[in-house]
Every structure is written in structure tokens, then in C-alpha cells.
Amino acid sequence: MCTSSHYALPQKENKFHLSCSIMATTKPLVGIIMGSDSDLPVMQAATEILKELNISFELTIVSAHRTPQRMMDYAGNAKERGLKVIIAGAGGAAHLPGMIASITTLPVIGVPIKSSNSIDGWDSVLSILQMPNGVPVATVALNAAKNAGILAAQIIGTNDLTVSAALSKYKQTLNSEVLNKVEKLKADWKNEFDI
Ligand code: RP5
């Protein structure tokens, strides 16, 4: 249960509710799922950027191996519940994103997670990346849940001017941050280009 009417806020001792949606009155547009609560510290980055971009989301655990029926139900109902994109994170033998993509026509973004059962993360990267023809999963870098959130926002932004504007602003911020660093660096390191 979600105690906050707006955001999936941390509970005491930095624990999180695992079935929350931002803006309880707003239908979630992005479904964030993960194989285990041990994935939450990584997947939290997706929630943070979606909050920043003011995009409604829900977050919960769906395990391909341990709750296969829940996985079928989640993917099977996602579209009719109004979700536009699903972000799925998993570690080790990371079958969740691919299986979700096999069930729904919604775009699925996969987040490979370097989990306790991972061999350096390569197992989850390859499990999520190497999908067969016909069933794509947009795979982000290892532990790159923030990029998954941004990509989800970009998909939603193709049909939502407010989200699109928020993304433009975000990109301008990235640009300004780097230019500020260039200015600082110039004090010690001259280059011909910036003269
Ligand atoms: C995967 O196994 C999960 O996505 C997680 O990354 C990993 C370990 O799960 P726990 O043993 O911590 O529940 O299915």
C-alpha cells in the first residue's frame, strides 16, 4: 500500500513501499517492475527521473521465475490499464523484460542489474539484450535505470508536448552543466578550441 498520495516516498529506515504510484489520482503511464526487492536500489533511479519530469508511474515486483502467473497478468493487463511503457529490471538470468515483451505490444525497456547472483552483470546484460527477431527489448546499460526512465519519457514525449518540453529543458541542463565544467577546467587547462 502507498501511504503518499503523490510520490513513492521512502519509509523510515530508507525502506520503500513496493506497490506505489506517483499521483494516486493520476493513472500511471509508466510501469516499473523488477524481479526482486534487491533490485530496488538500482531501479529507484528510474523513479527519480520520472518524478523530475512529472510523469506518473507505478512500481512493483514481478518475478519471471518466481511469480510467472503474476508476470503474465501484469503484461497482459498493462495496456488496458493505461500504461504506455514498461521498464523491467532484473539481474542474473534476467528473463523478465523479454518475457514481458513477448506478451504485450507496449514498448519494453530492459534494465540489466548487477545483482548478487550476477557474473559481473554480463549474464543479465546478454539475457536482456540478445532477444530474438520479432520481440525487441530496448536494453539500457548495466544498472542504467535513470536512462530507462529518460527513454520512457521520450517515448511518452512523442505524443505529449508537456513531457517533450520537460525533456528539452532537461537536455539544456545537461548542456549547461558540461559548459560550466569546461569553464572551470579552462583555469588550469588551456585549449585552442575555447579561446
Ligand atoms: C533476479 O535475481 C532478480 O531480478 C534479482 O536481480 C536477482 C536476485 O534476486 P534475490 O535473490 O535478491 O531475490 O531474478
Boltz pocket constraint, residues with backbone or C-beta under 6 A from the ligand:
constraints:
  - pocket:
      binder: B
      contacts: [[A, 34], [A, 35], [A, 36], [A, 37], [A, 38], [A, 39], [A, 63], [A, 89], [A, 90], [A, 91], [A, 92], [A, 93], [A, 113], [A, 115], [A, 116], [A, 117]]
      max_distance: 6.0
